[in-house]
């Protein structure tokens, strides 16, 4: 599929209500435009297009949010380079875009260097890199591959969240909460460690600047009936 064909596909799936909601979100002059398409629909469309690194690079240059999201979804993890993602994160000015970039099962989380990348980014002063790093940590925490990090790796990251949480921006705190939740769902040992931190930090406010959202209650997720039964808590 070509660049123009992707644009036509997205335009044919545009959502007027989504566009109206998008237009209420920001008055910044440099903000992206949008077709108002939800992530669930974008994922379905991405499967139709398939993996295509060259096309993803073209799509990323668009000033349309949905097109950039498509670039993140169809990129080939085996061809994504560290230089590429460093340039992408430098030009990340939309919170929702950063969330999909680092989480939501997008291509970046499947790269061979993801553990090295997240370990680097969560130690940066740059809040965008730090937030994306914790988003990637959440994705890695779901991995069932044999080469996935061991408990010692995750316990170290849980401790880092506990030590650094109070001094971080809200966007980073929310990403930390997601990572904490993901790690706490891996096994009983990590659940106990993550729950202890979640109880200390309490529900995390979500500051969108547009609409009010319920605080992110990590404790609630880590004490669900499903996990109690799974870990015999």
Phi, psi and omega in degrees: 000139180271170178304310182296325179293324177294316179300316179297321180296316180291319179298323180289345179250013183297152185238112185299320179295320178295323178296316179298318179295318179298318183293342178275346190284329186203144177251012181296137182292337183262010184292156179282156172272172181207149172272358177072023183273133179289158183297324180299316179292319180300322178296319179296319179293324180298323179295327177293323182284317180085171181295132179199099185295315181297317179293321179300320179296322177293313183297325183298333182282353180291157175260020178249125185306310184299327180290320177295320178299318179300322178301319181291329183278327186261354182299155182265113182305329182287342182252351178290133180252161177297319179300320181299311185288332176293321176292320180296315183291333176293334182252023181269108181238013178235125182303317181294324179295317179297323180297315179289323179305317186258346185224206176059024175064027179285175190297325184303322182290351182255004180288154181296338184257018187297320181293317177298318181295310182296322180297326177286310187294325181290351178255007178277155174285331180297116184293331178293313178296320181296315179297318178294325178299318178287331173297318177293325178298321176300314180297316180296327180296341180271352186294136177247012180288153181295332181267014177294152179304153180272179183300324181300320178299311183290324178296324177296320180289325176297318178297319180296321177298316180299317184287325188258347190307310189297338184261001184266160175293159183301320181299323178288321179300319179297317178296322176299319179298319178297316179296319179299317178298313181298314180295322181290349178265357184287311181199177186295319180298312180289328177299314180297316181293316181292322181296322179299318179289318180299322179293325179291316185279337179072183179301138184261119177299149177244106184264097181267337183077000182239300181227158181280134177239150176296140176303150181278105183264093182294324179303317180301319180290324184276355179239024180295158179301324180298313181289325177301319180286319182296318183260003180056053182273000000 
